[in-house]
């Protein structure tokens, strides 16, 4: 039996899957969606540069996909399983909030709107989005929220859980900014530098992922007292979570790196001068 942050007693798998509305998440994502899809056209009429499309269809789809991914992992049933039964779901939630949602929202935001939003914090942002600083800050936060005491607090304390997710997403935006940042004042890395940067970032999570994957004892005792869905014991659960962190996160980063490489290669072919034809001798 386990008592969760909101005072619920969870001692059976039926308690895990019982519907639990997450009104705070619904409200937050609803406001972001309303502001983007209904408020931006009015804002664009006054602030968007003349002569260019205020927001493209592709950006609208990317931003919407980011909101949907955020909604899926932060509400019932996904979040409830993560908090009430399986750490694997908790890990997938964290990986989505770090590797999926921020890049989609960044790619979906028009540059003029992003510039408007970050203008008040441009000075600190210029420092925090330096590649080495962003990489260190993100990975310190990622490691910190996966120590046993932090995981226990996330399961049993709503306020701490909220702060941990805010810290994870905020530093994830910093992490992705050198690769995907849309405003010229904070220029992106070159293609090859972006690949090296993402490769370096993929190495750091190997350490906590290895602890989870190869541990023979329970890493997160708080999950010992929770009902086990689908017959997954605690050790198997944390092993899968470690594999999700290393392999799942790694595949996503490698997918981004491969995409960056082929786009670079395409541009090189498009803009490089044509080779002179060989004259037969």
C-alpha positions in Angstrom: 0.0 0.0 0.0 1.2 3.5 -0.8 -0.2 6.9 0.1 0.4 9.4 -2.8 0.7 13.1 -2.8 -3.0 13.8 -3.0 -3.8 11.6 -0.1 -4.9 8.6 -2.2 -4.3 5.1 -0.9 -3.2 2.9 -3.8 -3.2 -0.8 -3.0 -4.7 -2.5 -6.0 -4.2 -2.3 -9.8 -7.8 -1.0 -10.2 -6.8 2.0 -8.2 -3.9 2.7 -10.7 -6.2 2.7 -13.7 -9.1 4.6 -12.1 -9.8 7.8 -14.0 -8.2 10.9 -12.5 -8.7 14.2 -14.3 -5.6 16.5 -14.5 -7.3 19.9 -14.7 -4.1 21.9 -14.3 -2.6 20.2 -17.4 -5.8 20.6 -19.4 -5.9 24.3 -18.5 -2.3 25.0 -19.3 -2.2 23.2 -22.6 -5.7 24.6 -23.5 -4.4 28.1 -22.9 -1.3 27.5 -25.0 -3.3 26.0 -27.8 -5.9 28.9 -27.7 -3.1 31.5 -27.7 -1.3 29.9 -30.5 -4.1 29.1 -32.9 -6.6 31.8 -32.1 -4.6 34.7 -30.5 -1.5 34.6 -32.8 -3.4 35.7 -36.0 -4.4 38.9 -34.2 -0.9 39.4 -32.9 0.7 38.7 -36.2 -1.4 41.4 -37.9 0.5 44.0 -35.7 3.9 42.4 -35.1 4.8 39.9 -37.7 7.2 41.1 -40.4 5.5 42.4 -43.6 5.9 40.3 -46.7 6.4 36.9 -45.1 4.0 34.3 -43.8 3.4 34.8 -40.1 3.2 31.1 -39.3 3.5 28.2 -41.7 1.3 25.2 -41.9 4.3 23.0 -41.0 4.9 25.1 -37.8 1.3 24.7 -36.8 1.5 21.0 -37.1 4.7 20.8 -35.2 3.4 23.0 -32.4 0.2 21.0 -32.2 2.2 17.7 -32.1 4.2 19.0 -29.2 1.1 19.9 -27.2 -0.5 16.5 -27.9 2.7 14.7 -26.8 2.7 16.8 -23.6 -0.9 16.1 -23.0 -0.6 12.3 -23.5 2.2 11.8 -21.0 1.0 14.2 -18.4 -2.6 13.1 -18.0 -4.6 9.9 -17.4 -3.8 7.1 -17.9 -0.1 7.6 -18.7 0.8 9.9 -15.8 -1.3 7.9 -13.4 0.5 4.6 -14.3 3.8 6.5 -13.9 3.0 7.8 -10.5 1.0 4.8 -9.1 2.7 1.7 -10.5 5.5 1.6 -13.1 8.7 3.6 -13.2 9.1 2.7 -16.9 6.1 5.0 -17.6 7.7 7.7 -15.4 10.9 7.4 -17.5 8.9 7.6 -20.8 7.2 10.7 -19.4 10.5 12.4 -18.6 12.0 11.5 -21.9 9.0 12.9 -23.8 9.1 16.1 -21.8 12.9 16.4 -22.5 13.4 15.0 -26.0 10.1 15.4 -27.8 8.0 18.3 -26.5 10.6 21.1 -26.4 12.0 20.6 -29.9 8.5 20.3 -31.4 7.4 23.5 -29.7 10.6 25.3 -30.7 10.2 24.3 -34.4 6.6 25.2 -34.3 7.2 28.7 -33.0 7.7 31.5 -35.6 10.8 33.5 -35.0 9.2 36.9 -34.5 6.9 35.5 -31.8 9.8 33.7 -30.0 11.9 36.9 -30.1 8.9 38.8 -28.6 8.6 36.3 -25.8 12.3 36.0 -24.8 13.2 39.7 -25.3 12.9 40.4 -21.5 15.3 37.6 -20.7 17.6 37.9 -23.7 20.7 38.5 -21.6 20.5 35.5 -19.3 19.3 33.4 -22.2 22.3 34.3 -24.3 24.5 32.8 -21.5 22.4 29.8 -20.7 22.1 28.7 -24.3 25.8 28.5 -24.9 26.3 24.9 -25.9 28.5 23.8 -23.0 26.4 25.6 -20.4 23.1 24.3 -21.7 24.5 20.7 -21.9 25.8 20.9 -18.3 22.6 22.5 -16.8 20.3 20.1 -18.5 22.2 17.0 -17.5 22.6 18.1 -13.9 18.9 18.5 -13.7 18.2 15.2 -15.4 20.5 13.4 -13.0 19.1 15.2 -10.0 15.5 14.3 -10.6 16.4 10.6 -11.0 18.2 10.1 -7.6 16.0 7.9 -5.3 15.0 10.7 -2.9 13.8 12.9 -5.8 11.8 10.1 -7.3 10.2 9.4 -4.0 9.2 13.1 -3.6 7.8 13.2 -7.1 5.5 10.2 -6.3 4.5 11.5 -2.9 4.5 15.3 -3.2 2.6 17.1 -6.0 4.4 20.4 -5.5 7.8 18.8 -5.9 6.6 16.8 -8.9 5.5 20.0 -10.6 8.7 21.8 -9.9 10.8 18.9 -11.1 8.9 18.8 -14.4 9.2 22.6 -14.8 13.0 22.3 -14.3 13.3 19.4 -16.7 11.3 21.2 -19.5 13.0 24.6 -18.9 16.5 23.1 -19.1 15.4 20.9 -22.1 14.5 24.1 -24.0 18.0 25.4 -23.2 19.5 22.1 -24.4 17.7 22.2 -27.8 18.1 25.9 -28.4 21.7 25.8 -29.9 20.3 23.3 -32.5 16.8 24.6 -33.1 16.7 28.2 -31.8 14.7 30.3 -34.2 15.9 33.8 -33.6 19.0 35.4 -35.2 20.2 37.1 -32.0 20.9 33.6 -30.6 22.3 31.8 -33.7 22.3 28.1 -34.1 25.3 25.8 -34.3 26.5 24.7 -37.7 25.3 21.3 -38.8 28.5 19.5 -37.9 28.7 21.2 -34.6 25.1 20.3 -33.8 25.8 16.7 -34.5 28.8 16.7 -32.2 26.8 18.6 -29.5 23.9 16.1 -29.6 26.3 13.1 -29.7 28.0 14.5 -26.5 24.7 14.9 -24.8 23.7 11.3 -25.6 26.7 10.0 -23.7 25.8 11.6 -20.3 22.6 9.7 -19.6 24.5 6.4 -20.1 25.5 6.6 -16.4 22.1 6.7 -14.7 20.7 4.4 -17.4 23.4 1.8 -16.7 22.6 1.9 -12.9 19.0 1.2 -13.7 19.6 -1.5 -16.3 22.1 -3.6 -14.4 21.0 -3.0 -10.8 20.2 -6.2 -8.9 18.4 -4.4 -6.1 15.6 -1.9 -6.0 16.9 1.5 -7.0 13.6 3.3 -6.1 12.1 1.8 -2.9 9.0 4.0 -3.2 7.9 1.8 -6.1 8.1 -1.3 -3.9 4.9 -0.5 -2.2 2.9 0.2 -5.4 0.7 -2.2 -7.3 2.4 -3.9 -10.2 0.5 -3.7 -13.5 0.8 -6.5 -16.0 3.0 -8.6 -13.6 6.1 -6.5 -14.0 8.2 -6.8 -10.8 10.2 -3.8 -9.6 13.6 -5.0 -10.9 12.2 -5.8 -14.4 10.4 -2.4 -14.4 13.6 -0.4 -13.6 15.6 -2.5 -16.1 13.1 -1.5 -18.8 13.2 2.1 -17.6 17.0 2.1 -18.0 16.8 0.7 -21.5 14.2 3.4 -22.4 16.5 6.1 -21.1 19.6 4.8 -23.0 18.2 3.1 -26.1 15.0 5.2 -26.6 16.7 8.5 -26.0 19.7 7.4 -28.0 17.6 6.4 -31.0 15.8 9.7 -30.9 19.0 11.7 -30.8 20.6 9.7 -33.5 17.5 10.2 -35.6 17.9 14.0 -35.2 21.6 13.8 -36.0 21.0 11.8 -39.1 18.4 14.2 -40.3 20.7 17.2 -39.7 23.5 15.4 -41.6 21.4 14.7 -44.7 19.9 18.2 -44.7 23.5 19.5 -44.6 24.5 17.2 -47.4 21.5 18.2 -49.5 22.3 21.9 -49.1 25.9 21.3 -49.9 24.9 19.6 -53.1 22.4 22.3 -54.0 24.7 25.3 -53.4 28.1 23.9 -54.3 29.4 24.7 -57.8 28.9 22.0 -60.3 31.9 19.9 -61.0 33.5 20.4 -64.4 33.1 17.6 -66.8 36.1 15.5 -67.6 37.4 16.0 -71.1 38.2 12.6 -72.7 41.8 12.3 -73.8 
